[in-house]
Amino acid sequence: MFLAQLKNELWKLFGKKRTYIGFGAFLLAQTAMLLAFKYTRWQSDVERLLNGNGYLATEFISVLTVSVVMLIPQIMLLMPLYATLVGGDLVAKEAEDGTLRMILSRPISRLRLLFVKWMAGIIFAMVLVLALGLTAMSFASLMFPWKGMFVFAPGQAFSVFTANEGLIRFMGSLLFMAVNASVMVSVAFMFSCFNMKPAAATILALSFLFVSMVMENIPFFDRYENWFITHHFKCWLLVFKDPAPWLQIAQSEIILFAVSATAFILGAMAFQVRDIKS
């Protein structure tokens, strides 16, 4: 029965047009960034950076390099918006439409209903990240060759890899990006469980994430960076360090899993005391 309910939630989730807004926005953003990298000074700047550090630029301006270049700003700016948009809808939208009352009339506990919806949101986050990574590689392959990989993220990574090792690290980074997206969905899901509109749940989740990001970048809070969730979101970039700091990555992932679980528990507690059927 659990799988049947999960299938039903996924059917409802992916049956909504607004679920695909993020996919469309990512396609447009990747197209624009790919053209900008190819036909502006952006590519020459990266080549100059490589040449200045003793690397042959022609060997590292490749599919994987351009894919990461396109992903970094999208993960920072677009991913929170579209992940929280779906997370904020999971419960609040059905409560607003009145369908939640009908669902709760069936012999199923509120906790189980919320868990199924949360799992559907997690699956959406994984699909969104996988689609983002694969389309980035597909678009980049139209204009760039399959060669070595170069990754430059200030304060996080400056590394070069062979094509095979770069592909392994790129696919590994998608796994950690999926965890980030799942946390974003979970935070929005938590607010969605409270008595508020879907837009309010999305805005509150976005505000929480952006306040964390702003405070993390204030010099005074450098000593407290481990307390900010957005600091741990950056662990997907640490995969591209050589060697990768796996202990630090594992610590960040444990914290992110804990935040996601805590968000679900708080949302479930708030939903348990709500008067839905009156």
Backbone as CSV, one residue per row, in Angstrom:
resi,resn,N_x,N_y,N_z,CA_x,CA_y,CA_z,C_x,C_y,C_z
1,MET,0.825,-1.211,0.000,0.000,0.000,0.000,0.857,1.259,0.000
2,PHE,2.005,1.183,0.678,2.869,2.360,0.705,3.336,2.727,-0.697
3,LEU,3.747,1.729,-1.474,4.217,1.996,-2.828,3.092,2.521,-3.705
4,ALA,1.883,2.017,-3.487,0.736,2.504,-4.258,0.447,3.968,-3.939
5,GLN,0.545,4.306,-2.656,0.313,5.701,-2.260,1.422,6.608,-2.780
6,LEU,2.659,6.122,-2.733,3.771,6.908,-3.260,3.615,7.119,-4.763
7,LYS,3.206,6.092,-5.471,2.968,6.217,-6.909,1.883,7.244,-7.189
8,ASN,0.849,7.249,-6.373,-0.241,8.218,-6.549,0.240,9.642,-6.307
9,GLU,1.083,9.829,-5.273,1.619,11.166,-4.989,2.532,11.640,-6.117
10,LEU,3.357,10.737,-6.637,4.229,11.108,-7.747,3.414,11.445,-8.992
11,TRP,2.346,10.696,-9.207,1.465,10.971,-10.347,0.856,12.362,-10.229
12,LYS,0.420,12.709,-9.032,-0.151,14.048,-8.818,0.912,15.134,-8.959
13,LEU,2.098,14.876,-8.390,3.160,15.878,-8.415,3.622,16.170,-9.834
14,PHE,3.900,15.115,-10.589,4.403,15.309,-11.944,3.277,15.563,-12.952
15,GLY,2.050,15.554,-12.459,0.926,15.916,-13.320,0.612,17.401,-13.301
16,LYS,1.279,18.145,-12.404,1.056,19.587,-12.316,2.010,20.320,-13.257
17,LYS,1.509,21.313,-13.924,2.330,22.065,-14.863,3.445,22.824,-14.154
18,ARG,3.166,23.334,-12.953,4.169,24.144,-12.270,5.366,23.324,-11.808
19,THR,5.205,21.994,-11.741,6.332,21.136,-11.396,7.451,21.260,-12.420
20,TYR,7.084,21.550,-13.666,8.066,21.576,-14.750,8.640,22.970,-15.007
21,ILE,8.243,23.945,-14.199,8.791,25.293,-14.372,10.298,25.287,-14.181
22,GLY,10.762,24.571,-13.155,12.196,24.508,-12.890,12.968,23.875,-14.022
23,PHE,12.425,22.789,-14.599,13.106,22.127,-15.711,13.241,23.081,-16.902
24,GLY,12.158,23.801,-17.207,12.198,24.759,-18.317,13.160,25.900,-18.065
25,ALA,13.157,26.410,-16.837,14.055,27.517,-16.504,15.516,27.087,-16.601
26,PHE,15.819,25.860,-16.155,17.193,25.369,-16.247,17.638,25.222,-17.700
27,LEU,16.756,24.773,-18.566,17.102,24.634,-19.980,17.418,25.991,-20.604
28,LEU,16.592,26.985,-20.287,16.840,28.333,-20.816,18.145,28.903,-20.268
29,ALA,18.366,28.719,-18.959,19.581,29.254,-18.340,20.825,28.582,-18.906
30,GLN,20.768,27.280,-19.103,21.929,26.573,-19.636,22.221,26.977,-21.074
31,THR,21.169,27.178,-21.862,21.380,27.627,-23.241,22.052,28.992,-23.270
32,ALA,21.549,29.908,-22.440,22.116,31.259,-22.401,23.565,31.242,-21.917
33,MET,23.847,30.446,-20.886,25.203,30.406,-20.335,26.177,29.729,-21.294
34,LEU,25.712,28.697,-22.007,26.575,28.018,-22.964,26.983,28.962,-24.090
35,LEU,26.005,29.718,-24.613,26.304,30.673,-25.681,27.211,31.794,-25.173
36,ALA,26.972,32.226,-23.933,27.802,33.292,-23.357,29.241,32.816,-23.168
37,PHE,29.404,31.576,-22.719,30.758,31.042,-22.521,31.492,30.908,-23.849
38,LYS,30.763,30.514,-24.884,31.387,30.255,-26.178,31.725,31.547,-26.932
39,TYR,30.854,32.540,-26.851,30.990,33.693,-27.742,31.323,35.010,-27.028
40,THR,31.674,34.955,-25.769,32.125,36.157,-25.065,33.537,35.930,-24.533
41,ARG,34.032,36.862,-23.738,35.374,36.758,-23.170,35.453,35.741,-22.035
42,TRP,34.321,35.174,-21.665,34.282,34.211,-20.566,35.248,33.055,-20.839
43,GLN,35.187,32.484,-22.038,36.063,31.358,-22.363,37.530,31.775,-22.368
44,SER,37.824,32.934,-22.934,39.223,33.389,-22.968,39.764,33.653,-21.572
45,ASP,38.897,34.111,-20.661,39.330,34.321,-19.276,39.712,33.002,-18.610
46,VAL,38.910,31.956,-18.847,39.219,30.641,-18.288,40.509,30.087,-18.903
47,GLU,40.676,30.288,-20.204,41.905,29.839,-20.872,43.126,30.550,-20.305
48,ARG,42.985,31.843,-20.038,44.101,32.608,-19.483,44.424,32.119,-18.073
49,LEU,43.407,31.772,-17.315,43.625,31.244,-15.967,44.385,29.918,-16.022
50,LEU,44.007,29.068,-16.958,44.686,27.786,-17.106,46.135,27.965,-17.556
51,ASN,46.324,28.792,-18.581,47.671,29.023,-19.098,48.583,29.651,-18.042
52,GLY,48.011,30.546,-17.234,48.795,31.209,-16.201,49.248,30.282,-15.099
53,ASN,48.572,29.117,-14.975,48.953,28.143,-13.951,49.672,26.933,-14.532
54,GLY,50.129,27.088,-15.775,50.968,26.053,-16.366,50.234,24.916,-17.036
55,TYR,48.945,25.079,-17.339,48.179,24.034,-18.004,47.875,24.448,-19.441
56,LEU,47.753,23.474,-20.318,47.420,23.725,-21.716,45.906,23.860,-21.829
57,ALA,45.427,25.058,-22.119,43.994,25.331,-22.098,43.206,24.449,-23.056
58,THR,43.791,24.139,-24.206,43.066,23.339,-25.201,42.747,21.934,-24.707
59,GLU,43.462,21.471,-23.677,43.229,20.134,-23.144,42.162,20.098,-22.056
60,PHE,41.741,21.274,-21.594,40.818,21.298,-20.458,39.559,22.127,-20.691
61,ILE,39.442,22.805,-21.816,38.171,23.452,-22.157,37.318,22.386,-22.820
62,SER,36.514,21.717,-22.028,35.844,20.502,-22.478,34.393,20.453,-22.005
63,VAL,33.738,19.354,-22.324,32.340,19.141,-21.925,32.187,19.229,-20.411
64,LEU,33.044,18.518,-19.672,32.925,18.479,-18.218,33.236,19.831,-17.588
65,THR,34.247,20.512,-18.102,34.605,21.829,-17.564,33.461,22.812,-17.739
66,VAL,32.905,22.869,-18.933,31.815,23.809,-19.213,30.557,23.423,-18.434
67,SER,30.323,22.134,-18.243,29.159,21.685,-17.473,29.203,22.221,-16.046
68,VAL,30.364,22.122,-15.404,30.492,22.630,-14.035,30.363,24.148,-14.009
69,VAL,30.950,24.811,-15.011,30.839,26.273,-15.100,29.368,26.691,-15.160
70,MET,28.557,25.935,-15.907,27.143,26.261,-16.019,26.370,25.913,-14.743
71,LEU,26.794,24.865,-14.057,26.040,24.400,-12.891,26.179,25.312,-11.674
72,ILE,27.377,25.856,-11.449,27.637,26.586,-10.204,26.620,27.712,-9.956
73,PRO,26.400,28.661,-10.890,25.425,29.726,-10.603,23.988,29.223,-10.529
74,GLN,23.665,28.181,-11.281,22.298,27.660,-11.242,21.986,27.003,-9.905
75,ILE,22.967,26.281,-9.363,22.773,25.637,-8.063,22.615,26.694,-6.963
76,MET,23.334,27.792,-7.082,23.290,28.832,-6.053,22.024,29.672,-6.124
77,LEU,21.545,29.968,-7.339,20.466,30.943,-7.500,19.129,30.326,-7.896
78,LEU,19.135,29.384,-8.836,17.876,28.854,-9.357,17.362,27.644,-8.591
79,MET,18.272,26.775,-8.163,17.850,25.569,-7.469,16.987,25.858,-6.227
80,PRO,17.375,26.788,-5.337,16.520,27.052,-4.177,15.116,27.492,-4.555
81,LEU,14.990,28.278,-5.617,13.678,28.798,-6.012,12.740,27.674,-6.433
82,TYR,13.187,26.798,-7.313,12.289,25.786,-7.874,12.128,24.581,-6.957
83,ALA,13.103,24.320,-6.103,12.936,23.251,-5.117,11.920,23.650,-4.057
84,THR,12.014,24.884,-3.564,11.061,25.340,-2.542,9.675,25.584,-3.133
85,LEU,9.609,25.904,-4.414,8.307,26.088,-5.058,7.491,24.805,-5.002
86,VAL,8.135,23.684,-5.281,7.438,22.401,-5.221,7.214,21.970,-3.772
87,GLY,8.223,22.147,-2.918,8.070,21.766,-1.517,6.960,22.523,-0.809
88,GLY,6.805,23.798,-1.141,5.750,24.599,-0.519,4.359,24.215,-0.953
89,ASP,4.260,23.491,-2.076,2.954,23.068,-2.601,2.485,21.733,-2.038
90,LEU,3.405,20.931,-1.526,3.108,19.536,-1.239,1.896,19.351,-0.321
91,VAL,1.788,20.166,0.706,0.667,20.057,1.641,-0.247,21.271,1.537
92,ALA,0.321,22.460,1.507,-0.470,23.685,1.546,-1.408,23.812,0.347
93,LYS,-0.969,23.366,-0.814,-1.812,23.481,-2.007,-3.051,22.614,-1.903
94,GLU,-2.896,21.395,-1.390,-4.052,20.513,-1.228,-4.980,21.020,-0.135
95,ALA,-4.405,21.621,0.903,-5.252,22.206,1.940,-6.032,23.388,1.369
96,GLU,-5.391,24.188,0.524,-6.044,25.341,-0.092,-7.152,24.903,-1.046
97,ASP,-6.904,23.842,-1.804,-7.901,23.363,-2.774,-9.021,22.564,-2.130
98,GLY,-8.840,22.132,-0.885,-9.874,21.366,-0.193,-9.766,19.866,-0.381
99,THR,-8.800,19.398,-1.183,-8.674,17.955,-1.409,-8.062,17.226,-0.224
100,LEU,-7.378,17.949,0.650,-6.751,17.306,1.803,-7.790,16.730,2.752
101,ARG,-8.933,17.391,2.856,-9.999,16.891,3.741,-10.517,15.548,3.234
102,MET,-10.656,15.418,1.926,-11.120,14.149,1.368,-10.085,13.039,1.595
103,ILE,-8.800,13.372,1.421,-7.748,12.370,1.614,-7.732,11.877,3.055
104,LEU,-7.917,12.798,4.014,-7.862,12.423,5.430,-9.092,11.653,5.886
105,SER,-10.116,11.597,5.041,-11.296,10.801,5.390,-11.047,9.311,5.179
106,ARG,-9.947,8.972,4.523,-9.595,7.588,4.299,-8.846,7.037,5.519
107,PRO,-8.828,5.708,5.677,-8.145,5.105,6.848,-6.625,5.131,6.708
108,ILE,-6.047,6.292,6.823,-4.595,6.449,6.768,-4.207,7.523,7.770
109,SER,-3.132,7.304,8.492,-2.716,8.270,9.506,-2.132,9.515,8.850
110,ARG,-2.182,10.609,9.553,-1.611,11.851,9.044,-0.102,11.718,8.848
111,LEU,0.536,11.012,9.774,1.990,10.860,9.673,2.373,10.101,8.403
112,ARG,1.628,9.055,8.108,1.926,8.277,6.900,1.672,9.119,5.647
113,LEU,0.604,9.875,5.651,0.303,10.742,4.514,1.425,11.746,4.290
114,LEU,1.899,12.364,5.358,2.987,13.338,5.239,4.278,12.677,4.774
115,PHE,4.547,11.478,5.290,5.784,10.798,4.907,5.780,10.467,3.415
116,VAL,4.642,10.048,2.901,4.544,9.738,1.473,4.749,10.992,0.638
117,LYS,4.142,12.094,1.060,4.310,13.357,0.335,5.764,13.830,0.396
118,TRP,6.368,13.681,1.551,7.773,14.085,1.705,8.673,13.253,0.810
119,MET,8.433,11.956,0.760,9.233,11.090,-0.101,9.047,11.464,-1.577
120,ALA,7.834,11.838,-1.956,7.596,12.275,-3.334,8.403,13.535,-3.633
121,GLY,8.480,14.442,-2.658,9.278,15.652,-2.827,10.765,15.343,-2.953
122,ILE,11.248,14.363,-2.174,12.654,13.957,-2.252,12.964,13.384,-3.636
123,ILE,12.069,12.557,-4.146,12.264,11.970,-5.477,12.272,13.056,-6.538
124,PHE,11.380,14.036,-6.403,11.385,15.156,-7.350,12.734,15.880,-7.332
125,ALA,13.275,16.107,-6.131,14.563,16.798,-6.014,15.664,16.020,-6.727
126,MET,15.658,14.712,-6.573,16.672,13.887,-7.237,16.526,13.937,-8.754
127,VAL,15.286,13.859,-9.228,15.049,13.909,-10.676,15.467,15.262,-11.233
128,LEU,15.173,16.334,-10.494,15.532,17.677,-10.941,17.048,17.824,-11.085
129,VAL,17.792,17.351,-10.091,19.257,17.456,-10.136,19.830,16.583,-11.244
130,LEU,19.314,15.362,-11.383,19.805,14.477,-12.434,19.558,15.087,-13.815
131,ALA,18.363,15.646,-14.008,18.057,16.286,-15.288,18.966,17.484,-15.521
132,LEU,19.234,18.240,-14.465,20.102,19.412,-14.582,21.510,19.009,-15.008
133,GLY,22.060,17.987,-14.361,23.417,17.554,-14.691,23.533,16.955,-16.081
134,LEU,22.568,16.111,-16.452,22.640,15.460,-17.757,22.403,16.434,-18.900
135,THR,21.488,17.378,-18.728,21.260,18.361,-19.790,22.458,19.296,-19.924
136,ALA,23.128,19.613,-18.803,24.330,20.446,-18.885,25.402,19.748,-19.721
137,MET,25.601,18.457,-19.480,26.579,17.707,-20.259,26.155,17.592,-21.723
138,SER,24.869,17.365,-21.950,24.382,17.220,-23.320,24.556,18.509,-24.111
139,PHE,24.202,19.644,-23.496,24.336,20.928,-24.180,25.808,21.251,-24.449
140,ALA,26.660,21.006,-23.439,28.080,21.317,-23.599,28.725,20.464,-24.689
141,SER,28.239,19.227,-24.848,28.828,18.333,-25.860,28.542,18.806,-27.282
142,LEU,27.591,19.713,-27.444,27.284,20.225,-28.778,28.351,21.186,-29.286
143,MET,29.109,21.789,-28.365,30.071,22.814,-28.765,31.499,22.540,-28.317
144,PHE,31.682,21.589,-27.389,33.017,21.374,-26.835,33.390,19.896,-26.893
145,PRO,34.691,19.597,-26.951,35.145,18.200,-27.068,35.164,17.491,-25.714
146,TRP,35.310,16.182,-25.780,35.420,15.358,-24.575,36.900,15.225,-24.221
147,LYS,37.362,16.063,-23.300,38.765,16.054,-22.896,38.857,16.122,-21.375
148,GLY,39.989,16.625,-20.873,40.183,16.724,-19.430,39.235,17.721,-18.790
149,MET,39.249,17.733,-17.466,38.318,18.577,-16.697,39.095,19.558,-15.838
150,PHE,38.615,20.807,-15.829,39.182,21.850,-14.980,38.061,22.456,-14.153
151,VAL,38.265,22.551,-12.845,37.265,23.114,-11.944,37.913,24.206,-11.116
152,PHE,37.291,25.396,-11.163,37.766,26.507,-10.342,36.584,27.126,-9.619
153,ALA,36.577,26.995,-8.304,35.572,27.608,-7.449,36.329,28.282,-6.314
154,PRO,36.363,29.619,-6.275,37.157,30.335,-5.271,36.883,29.843,-3.849
155,GLY,37.955,29.474,-3.174,37.832,29.009,-1.799,37.402,27.563,-1.655
156,GLN,37.061,26.899,-2.781,36.571,25.528,-2.704,37.448,24.553,-3.471
157,ALA,37.764,24.883,-4.741,38.518,23.924,-5.548,39.246,24.626,-6.686
158,PHE,40.434,24.118,-6.986,41.189,24.483,-8.182,41.912,23.212,-8.597
159,SER,41.321,22.475,-9.531,41.829,21.139,-9.835,41.670,20.826,-11.314
160,VAL,42.524,19.912,-11.786,42.395,19.371,-13.135,42.354,17.844,-13.026
161,PHE,41.565,17.223,-13.915,41.420,15.774,-13.904,41.409,15.254,-15.339
162,THR,41.690,13.972,-15.464,41.494,13.322,-16.763,39.989,13.221,-17.023
163,ALA,39.633,12.913,-18.250,38.215,12.850,-18.606,37.477,11.790,-17.786
164,ASN,38.081,10.620,-17.614,37.410,9.540,-16.880,37.243,9.878,-15.406
165,GLU,38.305,10.387,-14.782,38.203,10.760,-13.368,37.258,11.933,-13.189
166,GLY,37.298,12.879,-14.130,36.392,14.025,-14.059,34.940,13.603,-14.139
167,LEU,34.636,12.618,-14.986,33.255,12.131,-15.106,32.800,11.487,-13.805
168,ILE,33.672,10.705,-13.179,33.319,10.068,-11.901,33.028,11.123,-10.840
169,ARG,33.860,12.136,-10.772,33.652,13.182,-9.768,32.406,14.002,-10.093
170,PHE,32.163,14.232,-11.364,30.968,14.986,-11.755,29.699,14.239,-11.351
171,MET,29.638,12.947,-11.624,28.464,12.167,-11.251,28.333,12.073,-9.734
172,GLY,29.474,12.004,-9.024,29.420,12.012,-7.565,28.898,13.321,-7.014
173,SER,29.265,14.426,-7.661,28.782,15.732,-7.205,27.270,15.843,-7.357
174,LEU,26.697,15.183,-8.370,25.241,15.209,-8.551,24.535,14.565,-7.361
175,LEU,25.149,13.539,-6.792,24.567,12.886,-5.615,24.465,13.863,-4.453
176,PHE,25.527,14.644,-4.227,25.506,15.603,-3.128,24.603,16.797,-3.442
177,MET,24.504,17.155,-4.718,23.558,18.201,-5.114,22.124,17.758,-4.837
178,ALA,21.848,16.471,-5.051,20.511,15.948,-4.784,20.158,16.060,-3.301
179,VAL,21.156,15.840,-2.446,20.926,16.010,-1.004,20.591,17.468,-0.698
180,ASN,21.327,18.401,-1.313,21.041,19.821,-1.121,19.608,20.153,-1.525
181,ALA,19.207,19.677,-2.713,17.860,19.955,-3.198,16.807,19.328,-2.274
182,SER,17.108,18.147,-1.739,16.170,17.483,-0.829,15.976,18.285,0.450
183,VAL,17.052,18.892,0.946,16.944,19.726,2.143,16.087,20.958,1.846
184,MET,16.295,21.558,0.683,15.480,22.718,0.304,14.003,22.356,0.225
185,VAL,13.707,21.216,-0.384,12.319,20.749,-0.454,11.772,20.495,0.945
186,SER,12.588,19.904,1.823,12.143,19.570,3.178,11.809,20.817,3.991
187,VAL,12.626,21.864,3.857,12.359,23.112,4.585,11.045,23.723,4.111
188,ALA,10.837,23.762,2.794,9.583,24.291,2.261,8.409,23.403,2.672
189,PHE,8.615,22.085,2.687,7.583,21.139,3.118,7.179,21.410,4.568
190,MET,8.151,21.698,5.411,7.856,22.002,6.817,6.907,23.188,6.942
191,PHE,7.222,24.274,6.242,6.348,25.436,6.296,4.996,25.141,5.664
192,SER,4.985,24.262,4.661,3.731,23.903,4.006,2.777,23.179,4.948
193,CYS,3.329,22.509,5.969,2.490,21.791,6.934,1.770,22.738,7.896
194,PHE,2.239,23.969,8.001,1.569,24.951,8.851,0.357,25.519,8.112
195,ASN,-0.464,26.227,8.829,-1.683,26.778,8.236,-1.351,28.059,7.475
196,MET,-0.894,27.897,6.238,-0.538,29.043,5.409,-0.688,28.691,3.942
197,LYS,-0.663,29.702,3.097,-0.787,29.520,1.665,0.505,28.929,1.089
198,PRO,0.409,28.259,-0.062,1.621,27.699,-0.688,2.682,28.752,-0.979
199,ALA,2.252,29.929,-1.435,3.221,30.989,-1.734,3.951,31.434,-0.472
200,ALA,3.224,31.509,0.640,3.855,31.913,1.900,4.889,30.883,2.349
201,ALA,4.576,29.586,2.182,5.524,28.532,2.558,6.791,28.620,1.711
202,THR,6.619,28.873,0.418,7.772,29.001,-0.478,8.623,30.201,-0.113
203,ILE,7.976,31.337,0.154,8.706,32.558,0.485,9.459,32.407,1.800
204,LEU,8.833,31.782,2.792,9.513,31.581,4.072,10.735,30.671,3.923
205,ALA,10.595,29.608,3.137,11.730,28.708,2.916,12.861,29.421,2.189
206,LEU,12.515,30.199,1.152,13.535,30.965,0.437,14.200,31.980,1.356
207,SER,13.422,32.628,2.190,13.972,33.619,3.127,14.950,32.966,4.087
208,PHE,14.590,31.791,4.586,15.480,31.060,5.492,16.813,30.747,4.810
209,LEU,16.759,30.291,3.553,17.978,29.929,2.835,18.822,31.149,2.498
210,PHE,18.176,32.227,2.048,18.941,33.409,1.661,19.504,34.160,2.863
211,VAL,18.774,34.171,3.969,19.320,34.772,5.188,20.557,34.000,5.644
212,SER,20.500,32.678,5.558,21.665,31.861,5.904,22.839,32.184,4.990
213,MET,22.569,32.342,3.700,23.638,32.627,2.747,24.250,34.000,2.995
214,VAL,23.405,35.001,3.266,23.906,36.358,3.503,24.740,36.417,4.773
215,MET,24.238,35.815,5.844,24.964,35.860,7.113,26.274,35.081,7.030
216,GLU,26.269,34.004,6.270,27.492,33.209,6.110,28.600,34.023,5.451
217,ASN,28.222,34.944,4.569,29.210,35.731,3.827,29.596,37.031,4.520
218,ILE,29.055,37.289,5.695,29.474,38.438,6.493,30.730,38.050,7.277
219,PRO,31.816,38.795,7.145,33.087,38.395,7.782,32.966,38.097,9.270
220,PHE,32.105,38.830,9.984,31.983,38.625,11.417,31.563,37.199,11.761
221,PHE,30.781,36.562,10.856,30.230,35.237,11.151,31.102,34.103,10.617
222,ASP,32.325,34.412,10.199,33.206,33.365,9.685,33.420,32.251,10.705
223,ARG,33.517,32.621,11.967,33.775,31.613,13.006,32.558,30.728,13.257
224,TYR,31.383,31.166,12.780,30.159,30.404,12.999,29.650,29.757,11.712
225,GLU,30.500,29.640,10.685,30.027,29.183,9.377,29.406,27.796,9.415
226,ASN,29.858,26.946,10.351,29.298,25.599,10.425,27.848,25.575,10.900
227,TRP,27.383,26.712,11.415,25.998,26.796,11.873,25.040,27.163,10.742
228,PHE,25.557,27.524,9.597,24.710,27.967,8.478,24.550,26.826,7.476
229,ILE,23.317,26.566,7.119,23.024,25.437,6.243,23.645,25.604,4.870
230,THR,23.699,26.843,4.375,24.259,27.072,3.037,25.758,26.780,2.991
231,HIS,26.427,26.848,4.129,27.846,26.477,4.161,28.008,25.003,3.819
232,HIS,27.120,24.175,4.314,27.214,22.739,4.059,26.727,22.380,2.659
233,PHE,25.934,23.254,2.047,25.528,23.020,0.662,26.737,22.980,-0.278
234,LYS,27.806,23.664,0.088,28.976,23.768,-0.788,29.796,22.485,-0.846
235,CYS,29.395,21.478,-0.076,30.206,20.261,-0.037,30.235,19.559,-1.392
236,TRP,29.271,19.847,-2.271,29.315,19.206,-3.594,30.513,19.698,-4.404
237,LEU,30.966,20.919,-4.112,32.149,21.434,-4.793,33.437,20.819,-4.247
238,LEU,33.398,20.399,-2.979,34.588,19.790,-2.386,34.937,18.464,-3.046
239,VAL,33.980,17.862,-3.740,34.252,16.618,-4.469,35.337,16.840,-5.514
240,PHE,35.453,18.078,-5.997,36.408,18.383,-7.059,37.779,18.786,-6.525
241,LYS,37.959,18.764,-5.198,39.297,18.980,-4.655,40.152,17.742,-4.883
242,ASP,41.442,17.962,-4.972,42.353,16.844,-5.181,43.480,16.897,-4.146
243,PRO,43.451,16.038,-3.120,42.449,15.003,-2.868,41.185,15.564,-2.222
244,ALA,40.090,14.864,-2.387,38.813,15.312,-1.828,38.800,15.123,-0.311
245,PRO,38.344,16.114,0.453,38.263,15.985,1.918,37.008,15.210,2.331
246,TRP,37.068,13.903,2.218,35.877,13.082,2.420,35.327,13.179,3.832
247,LEU,36.172,13.382,4.829,35.680,13.513,6.201,34.831,14.772,6.343
248,GLN,35.305,15.875,5.798,34.540,17.119,5.843,33.228,16.986,5.069
249,ILE,33.284,16.311,3.927,32.068,16.102,3.131,31.075,15.255,3.913
250,ALA,31.565,14.189,4.561,30.687,13.315,5.335,30.033,14.069,6.488
251,GLN,30.790,14.930,7.156,30.232,15.716,8.250,29.110,16.632,7.759
252,SER,29.351,17.284,6.626,28.324,18.173,6.065,27.085,17.386,5.660
253,GLU,27.280,16.208,5.072,26.143,15.401,4.645,25.318,14.927,5.835
254,ILE,25.973,14.562,6.915,25.247,14.141,8.124,24.399,15.294,8.647
255,ILE,24.968,16.500,8.654,24.230,17.670,9.114,23.031,17.937,8.204
256,LEU,23.227,17.813,6.896,22.130,18.063,5.954,21.022,17.019,6.108
257,PHE,21.391,15.764,6.302,20.386,14.734,6.548,19.613,15.039,7.838
258,ALA,20.332,15.503,8.856,19.683,15.833,10.126,18.728,17.012,9.969
259,VAL,19.124,18.022,9.199,18.254,19.176,8.962,16.997,18.737,8.225
260,SER,17.161,17.886,7.231,16.012,17.408,6.458,15.049,16.612,7.339
261,ALA,15.586,15.723,8.163,14.741,14.930,9.054,14.063,15.806,10.095
262,THR,14.793,16.787,10.626,14.215,17.704,11.614,13.081,18.515,11.013
263,ALA,13.272,18.971,9.764,12.219,19.725,9.090,10.960,18.878,8.942
264,PHE,11.129,17.608,8.594,9.966,16.727,8.463,9.269,16.541,9.816
265,ILE,10.047,16.322,10.869,9.456,16.091,12.196,8.686,17.331,12.665
266,LEU,9.283,18.513,12.508,8.598,19.740,12.922,7.325,19.962,12.109
267,GLY,7.408,19.705,10.807,6.215,19.843,9.976,5.126,18.867,10.372
268,ALA,5.521,17.613,10.666,4.544,16.605,11.077,3.889,16.979,12.403
269,MET,4.670,17.525,13.344,4.112,17.929,14.634,3.099,19.054,14.451
270,ALA,3.422,20.013,13.586,2.490,21.117,13.336,1.227,20.623,12.645
271,PHE,1.375,19.671,11.731,0.218,19.177,10.979,-0.703,18.338,11.856
272,GLN,-0.122,17.645,12.845,-0.923,16.787,13.717,-1.950,17.589,14.507
273,VAL,-1.634,18.810,14.858,-2.539,19.614,15.689,-3.443,20.530,14.868
274,ARG,-3.309,20.497,13.542,-4.158,21.324,12.684,-5.564,20.724,12.578
275,ASP,-6.552,21.609,12.529,-7.937,21.176,12.360,-8.274,21.281,10.878
276,ILE,-8.109,20.178,10.170,-8.300,20.172,8.714,-9.762,19.882,8.347
277,LYS,-10.409,19.011,9.107,-11.702,18.456,8.688,-12.915,19.240,9.186
278,SER,-12.686,20.305,9.919,-13.832,21.045,10.450,-14.400,21.981,9.405
